[in-house]
């Protein structure tokens, strides 16, 4: 290639370089060039598109956020524009049965109104509150069942085979003295048990039955069943007597048999 051709080619490249547009960021002033918000744009078209979108968003109905010194009326305007009713009575919130006491529904709606909740938010709050209360009730019921079971086991351990009879005697004594056993099933204790589940109450009325008289409580044809303690005390008493200690005594075998029976009751 001749020297003239080479020079001509070099001249063309210089012209093209001069005609090529500068990079997008190079066209910006030095203070804008380093702005982090502009670094994400690679060309002028991206910047223009972002500006158009911003103008479009600014044209929409906006809700200004009140400042720290805003009044309750200014906040009420915001709540209303976000869907909060203009009157607490306008809430249509479903509340599970047993959550609110009589007369508390209006107070609950007033609280929702003061918080600025819309109806959907208010319903979610009601559902959450219902879940908390229902969970607490389930735990209370479970605890009450455990307390009733433990009470029964305590009396079964104490009364042994006489358990059913002692309960019946306690009920009959209550009927004799109070005119019925409704009291046992109407009064609930703090742990969820009813009054009739409390071992001390059963013991008291069972002892009252003994004081009233066995015949008046269980009838002449019913034999009282000993508790384990009563059986052991009776067994010790028989073992201290002559017929049990003297193998040659004609009633020795009878005493031994009776002591064994009592030991079985004492379990």
C-alpha positions in Angstrom: 0.0 0.0 0.0 1.3 3.4 -0.9 2.2 6.0 1.6 -0.6 8.2 0.3 -3.1 5.4 0.9 -1.9 4.9 4.4 -2.2 8.6 5.2 -5.7 8.7 3.7 -6.8 5.7 5.9 -5.4 7.4 9.0 -7.4 10.5 8.2 -10.6 8.5 7.9 -10.2 6.9 11.3 -9.6 10.2 12.9 -12.8 11.6 11.4 -14.8 8.5 12.6 -13.3 8.9 16.1 -14.3 12.6 16.2 -17.8 11.8 15.0 -18.4 8.9 17.5 -20.6 10.0 20.5 -19.0 10.1 23.9 -20.1 7.6 26.5 -23.3 8.5 28.4 -21.5 9.2 31.7 -18.9 11.3 30.0 -21.6 13.7 28.8 -22.5 14.5 32.5 -20.9 17.2 34.6 -18.3 16.0 36.9 -20.5 16.3 40.1 -23.3 14.2 38.5 -20.9 11.7 36.9 -20.1 10.1 40.3 -23.7 10.1 41.6 -24.5 6.4 42.6 -28.1 6.8 41.5 -26.9 7.4 37.9 -24.4 4.5 37.8 -27.2 2.0 37.1 -28.0 3.7 33.7 -25.9 2.6 30.8 -27.4 5.0 28.2 -29.6 8.1 27.9 -32.6 6.0 26.9 -32.6 4.2 30.2 -32.5 7.5 32.1 -35.3 8.9 30.0 -37.5 5.9 30.6 -37.0 6.1 34.3 -37.9 9.8 34.3 -41.1 9.1 32.3 -42.1 6.4 34.9 -41.4 8.7 37.7 -43.7 11.4 36.2 -46.4 8.8 35.8 -46.2 7.7 39.4 -46.2 11.2 40.7 -49.4 11.8 38.8 -51.3 9.2 40.8 -53.3 9.9 44.0 -50.7 9.9 46.7 -51.2 9.8 50.5 -48.8 12.0 52.3 -47.3 10.6 55.5 -47.9 13.1 58.4 -44.9 14.3 60.3 -44.1 13.8 64.0 -46.2 16.9 64.9 -49.2 15.7 63.0 -52.6 16.0 64.8 -55.1 13.2 65.4 -57.3 14.7 62.7 -54.5 14.6 60.1 -53.8 10.9 61.0 -57.6 10.2 60.8 -57.6 11.5 57.2 -54.8 9.1 56.4 -56.6 6.2 58.0 -59.8 7.0 56.2 -58.1 7.1 52.8 -56.5 3.7 53.6 -60.0 2.2 54.2 -60.7 2.8 57.9 -64.5 3.4 58.5 -65.6 6.9 59.4 -67.6 5.5 62.3 -66.7 2.6 64.6 -70.2 1.1 64.1 -69.4 0.5 60.5 -67.0 -2.3 61.3 -68.3 -5.7 60.3 -65.9 -7.9 62.2 -66.7 -11.5 63.1 -65.7 -12.4 66.6 -65.7 -16.0 67.9 -68.2 -16.9 70.7 -67.0 -16.4 74.2 -64.2 -14.0 73.3 -66.0 -10.8 74.3 -68.2 -10.3 77.3 -71.6 -8.6 77.1 -71.2 -4.9 76.2 -67.6 -5.3 75.1 -68.4 -5.4 71.3 -68.7 -1.6 71.1 -65.5 -1.1 73.1 -63.7 -3.4 70.7 -64.9 -1.5 67.7 -63.8 1.8 69.2 -60.3 0.3 69.8 -60.1 -0.8 66.2 -61.2 2.7 65.1 -58.7 4.5 67.3 -55.9 2.2 65.8 -57.0 3.3 62.3 -57.5 -0.2 61.0 -59.6 -1.0 57.9 -62.1 -3.8 58.1 -59.7 -6.4 56.7 -57.0 -5.5 59.2 -59.6 -5.5 62.0 -60.8 -9.0 61.1 -57.2 -10.3 61.1 -56.8 -8.8 64.6 -60.0 -10.4 65.7 -58.9 -13.8 64.3 -55.6 -13.5 66.1 -57.2 -12.6 69.4 -59.7 -15.5 69.0 -56.8 -17.9 68.4 -55.0 -16.7 71.6 -58.1 -17.2 73.7 -59.0 -20.6 72.2 -55.4 -21.8 72.7 -55.5 -20.7 76.4 -58.9 -22.5 76.8 -57.5 -25.7 75.4 -54.5 -25.5 77.7 -56.9 -24.8 80.7 -59.1 -27.8 79.8 -56.1 -30.1 79.4 -54.8 -28.9 82.8 -58.2 -29.5 84.4 -58.4 -33.0 83.0 -55.0 -33.8 84.4 -56.0 -32.4 87.8 -59.2 -34.5 87.8 -57.2 -37.6 86.9 -54.7 -36.9 89.7 -57.4 -36.4 92.2 -59.1 -39.7 91.3 -55.8 -41.6 91.5 -55.1 -40.1 94.9 -58.4 -41.3 96.3 -58.1 -44.7 94.5 -54.7 -45.1 96.2 -56.1 -44.2 99.5 -59.4 -46.1 99.4 -58.4 -49.1 97.4 -61.3 -51.4 96.8 -63.5 -49.2 98.9 -63.2 -46.3 96.3 -66.6 -46.7 94.7 -68.4 -47.2 98.0 -66.7 -44.2 99.6 -67.8 -42.0 96.7 -71.3 -43.3 97.0 -71.3 -42.7 100.8 -70.0 -39.1 100.2 -72.9 -38.4 97.8 -75.5 -39.9 100.1 -74.2 -37.9 103.0 -74.4 -34.7 100.9 -77.9 -35.6 99.9 -78.8 -36.3 103.6 -77.2 -33.0 104.8 -77.6 -30.6 101.9 -80.6 -32.1 100.0 -78.6 -33.1 97.0 -75.2 -33.2 95.2 -75.8 -30.3 92.8 -73.2 -28.4 94.7 -70.5 -30.9 93.7 -71.2 -30.2 90.0 -72.0 -26.5 90.0 -68.9 -25.0 91.8 -65.7 -24.9 89.7 -62.4 -24.6 91.3 -59.6 -22.3 90.0 -57.8 -25.3 88.4 -60.8 -26.3 86.3 -62.0 -29.2 88.6 -65.5 -29.2 90.0 -66.0 -29.2 93.7 -66.9 -32.9 93.7 -63.5 -33.7 92.2 -61.6 -32.3 95.2 -60.3 -35.2 97.4 -60.7 -33.2 100.6 -64.4 -32.7 99.9 -64.9 -36.4 99.2 -63.1 -37.3 102.4 -65.1 -34.8 104.5 -68.5 -36.1 103.3 -67.3 -39.8 103.6 -66.4 -39.1 107.2 -69.7 -37.4 107.8 -71.4 -40.5 106.4 -69.6 -42.5 109.1 -70.7 -40.1 111.8 -74.3 -40.2 110.6 -74.3 -43.9 110.8 -73.5 -46.8 108.5 -77.1 -48.1 108.4 -78.4 -44.7 107.4 -76.0 -44.4 104.6 -75.3 -47.8 103.0 -78.3 -49.7 104.4 -78.3 -52.7 106.7 -77.7 -55.3 103.9 -74.5 -53.6 102.6 -71.2 -54.5 104.1 -68.7 -51.6 104.4 -65.4 -52.2 102.4 -62.3 -51.3 104.3 -59.7 -48.9 103.0 -56.1 -50.1 102.8 -55.2 -48.3 106.0 -58.3 -49.7 107.8 -57.5 -53.2 106.6 -53.8 -52.9 107.7 -54.8 -51.6 111.1 -57.3 -54.4 111.5 -54.7 -57.0 110.4 -52.2 -55.7 113.0 -54.9 -55.9 115.7 -55.7 -59.6 114.8 -52.0 -60.5 114.7 -51.6 -59.2 118.2 -54.3 -61.5 119.6 -53.8 -64.9 121.1 -55.6 -67.1 118.4 -53.3 -65.8 115.7 -50.1 -66.2 117.8 -51.0 -69.7 119.1 -50.8 -72.3 116.4 -52.7 -74.7 118.5 -55.6 -72.4 119.1 -58.8 -73.8 117.4 -59.4 -70.4 115.7 -55.7 -69.9 114.6 -56.4 -70.9 110.9 -59.4 -68.6 110.8 -57.3 -65.7 112.1 -54.5 -66.4 109.7 -56.9 -66.5 106.8 -58.5 -63.2 107.9 -55.2 -61.5 108.3 -54.2 -62.6 104.7 -57.5 -61.2 103.4 -56.9 -57.9 105.1 -53.3 -57.7 103.8 -54.7 -58.2 100.3 -57.1 -55.3 100.9 -54.2 -53.2 102.2 -52.5 -54.0 98.9 
